Amino acid sequence: MKDEIAPGFLIAVPQLLDRNFFRSVVFLIEHHEEGAFGVVINRPSEVKVQELLDNLGLKFSTTDAEARVMIGGPVQPDRCLVFHTEGCGPGDSRALTDSIFVSSTPNSLERLYSRPNPHAVWFAGYSGWGPGQLEKEIGEGAWIPASIDESIIFDVDRNTLWDRALRGIGIDPRFLVRGAVS
């Protein structure tokens, strides 16, 4: 089960009551024998992207004054990753798919924000699993692995993203039965 689920989505079932992951959609970036990591893509924080840029001393301006930093997960909440569609520059971005890239360096952010209206989503922290942990959770039914739906990653309506991700794989969320994850 290793590489075929990353990159991909992990969609939490309603029984997953952990406050970090309840009704979450995770973009799984890596999955290998040492573990897995990704970011929750539907948990907006109270922090505006422009506030974060200002606090970091970066002189970039966002076009969406209300854009929020996403809570990517409980691990290292003081570190940021940025998903974008601008492509890779030499050594400053990593391709996650053919059209989604991740950056975290000041050089990559300067290049990204030098363009008008960049499609970008900021994540503070990430979600991580140790060796065998994610496989166990999937086996217990806590997560539904799915292919990436690129149309919802940059969507600003984060409140409907979980529902849309499930419907995108043919599951009507109304028919998921709440109960305990074993």
C-alpha positions as CSV (number, residue, x, y, z in Angstrom):
1,M,0.0,0.0,0.0
2,K,3.0,2.3,0.2
3,D,3.5,4.6,-2.8
4,E,0.2,4.3,-4.5
5,I,-1.7,6.5,-2.1
6,A,0.7,9.5,-2.2
7,P,0.3,11.9,-3.6
8,G,-3.4,11.6,-2.8
9,F,-6.2,12.5,-0.5
10,L,-7.1,11.0,2.8
11,I,-10.7,11.7,3.7
12,A,-11.6,11.3,7.4
13,V,-14.7,9.2,8.1
14,P,-17.2,10.7,10.6
15,Q,-16.1,8.3,13.3
16,L,-12.7,9.9,13.4
17,L,-13.3,12.3,16.3
18,D,-9.8,13.5,16.9
19,R,-10.2,17.4,16.8
20,N,-7.2,17.7,14.5
21,F,-8.8,15.5,11.8
22,F,-12.6,15.5,12.3
23,R,-14.2,15.8,8.9
24,S,-10.8,16.6,7.4
25,V,-9.3,16.1,4.0
26,V,-5.6,15.6,4.0
27,F,-3.4,16.0,0.9
28,L,-0.9,13.2,1.5
29,I,2.4,14.3,0.2
30,E,4.6,11.3,1.1
31,H,4.1,7.8,2.2
32,H,6.9,5.3,2.6
33,E,8.3,2.7,5.0
34,E,9.5,5.5,7.4
35,G,6.0,6.9,7.7
36,A,3.8,9.5,5.9
37,F,3.1,13.2,6.0
38,G,0.6,15.6,4.4
39,V,-1.4,18.7,5.2
40,V,-5.1,19.1,6.1
41,I,-6.5,21.3,3.4
42,N,-9.9,22.3,4.9
43,R,-9.0,23.8,8.3
44,P,-8.7,27.6,8.1
45,S,-7.0,29.3,11.0
46,E,-7.7,32.8,12.3
47,V,-4.5,34.1,10.8
48,K,-4.7,36.0,7.5
49,V,-2.1,35.2,4.9
50,Q,-1.2,38.9,4.6
51,E,-0.7,39.1,8.4
52,L,1.7,36.1,8.2
53,L,3.6,37.7,5.3
54,D,3.9,41.0,7.3
55,N,5.0,39.1,10.5
56,L,7.7,37.3,8.5
57,G,8.9,40.6,7.2
58,L,8.1,39.6,3.6
59,K,7.0,42.6,1.5
60,F,4.5,40.7,-0.7
61,S,0.9,41.5,-1.1
62,T,-2.0,39.0,-1.5
63,T,-4.9,39.8,-3.8
64,D,-7.3,38.2,-1.3
65,A,-7.3,40.3,1.9
66,E,-9.4,37.6,3.6
67,A,-7.2,34.6,2.6
68,R,-6.5,32.5,5.7
69,V,-3.6,30.3,6.6
70,M,-4.7,26.6,6.8
71,I,-4.0,24.5,9.9
72,G,-2.0,21.8,8.1
73,G,-1.8,19.6,11.1
74,P,-0.6,19.4,14.7
75,V,3.1,18.8,13.9
76,Q,5.5,21.8,13.8
77,P,2.7,24.5,13.7
78,D,5.4,27.1,13.4
79,R,6.6,25.9,10.0
80,C,4.8,26.9,6.8
81,L,4.4,25.2,3.4
82,V,2.8,26.9,0.4
83,F,0.9,25.0,-2.3
84,H,0.8,26.9,-5.6
85,T,0.4,26.4,-9.4
86,E,3.3,28.5,-10.6
87,G,5.7,25.7,-11.3
88,C,9.2,25.0,-10.1
89,G,12.1,27.3,-10.1
90,P,15.7,26.0,-9.6
91,G,15.8,24.4,-6.2
92,D,12.9,26.4,-4.7
93,S,9.8,24.3,-5.3
94,R,8.9,20.7,-5.5
95,A,6.3,19.2,-7.8
96,L,3.5,17.3,-6.0
97,T,1.5,16.7,-9.2
98,D,1.9,18.0,-12.8
99,S,0.2,21.3,-11.7
100,I,0.6,21.6,-8.0
101,F,3.9,22.6,-6.4
102,V,5.0,23.2,-2.8
103,S,7.5,25.8,-1.6
104,S,8.7,27.0,1.7
105,T,11.9,29.1,1.0
106,P,12.0,32.9,0.9
107,N,13.3,32.8,-2.7
108,S,10.4,30.6,-3.8
109,L,7.9,32.9,-2.2
110,E,9.5,36.0,-3.7
111,R,9.3,34.4,-7.1
112,L,5.7,33.3,-6.5
113,Y,4.5,36.7,-5.3
114,S,6.3,38.5,-8.0
115,R,3.5,37.3,-10.3
116,P,0.0,38.8,-10.3
117,N,-2.7,36.8,-8.5
118,P,-0.8,33.7,-7.6
119,H,-2.9,30.6,-6.8
120,A,-1.5,29.8,-3.4
121,V,-2.6,28.2,-0.2
122,W,-0.6,28.5,3.0
123,F,-0.4,25.8,5.6
124,A,1.0,26.1,9.1
125,G,2.2,22.7,10.4
126,Y,1.6,19.3,9.0
127,S,0.1,15.9,9.7
128,G,2.5,13.0,10.2
129,W,2.3,9.3,10.8
130,G,5.1,7.0,12.0
131,P,6.0,3.7,10.4
132,G,2.9,1.5,9.9
133,Q,0.6,4.0,11.7
134,L,-1.3,5.2,8.6
135,E,-1.7,1.7,7.3
136,K,-3.2,0.7,10.7
137,E,-5.6,3.7,10.7
138,I,-6.7,3.0,7.1
139,G,-7.2,-0.7,8.0
140,E,-9.4,0.4,11.0
141,G,-11.5,2.4,8.7
142,A,-10.5,5.9,9.9
143,W,-9.5,7.2,6.5
144,I,-10.7,6.8,2.9
145,P,-7.8,7.1,0.5
146,A,-8.7,8.9,-2.8
147,S,-7.1,10.4,-5.8
148,I,-6.4,14.1,-5.8
149,D,-9.1,16.3,-7.0
150,E,-7.1,19.3,-8.1
151,S,-10.3,21.4,-8.6
152,I,-10.9,21.7,-4.8
153,I,-7.4,22.3,-3.5
154,F,-7.4,26.0,-4.3
155,D,-11.1,26.5,-3.7
156,V,-11.8,29.2,-1.1
157,D,-14.9,27.5,0.3
158,R,-13.2,25.2,2.8
159,N,-16.5,24.5,4.7
160,T,-17.8,22.3,1.9
161,L,-14.6,20.6,0.9
162,W,-15.0,17.4,3.0
163,D,-18.5,16.9,1.5
164,R,-17.2,17.6,-2.0
165,A,-14.2,15.3,-1.7
166,L,-16.5,12.4,-0.6
167,R,-19.0,13.1,-3.4
168,G,-16.2,13.3,-5.8
169,I,-15.4,9.6,-5.2
170,G,-19.1,8.6,-5.3
171,I,-19.9,8.6,-1.6
172,D,-22.9,10.6,-0.2
173,P,-21.8,11.7,3.2
174,R,-25.4,11.4,4.5
175,F,-25.1,7.6,4.2
176,L,-21.9,7.3,6.3
177,V,-22.9,5.8,9.6
178,R,-21.4,7.3,12.7
179,G,-19.9,4.8,15.2
180,A,-16.6,4.0,16.8
181,V,-13.5,3.4,14.7
182,S,-12.1,0.2,16.1
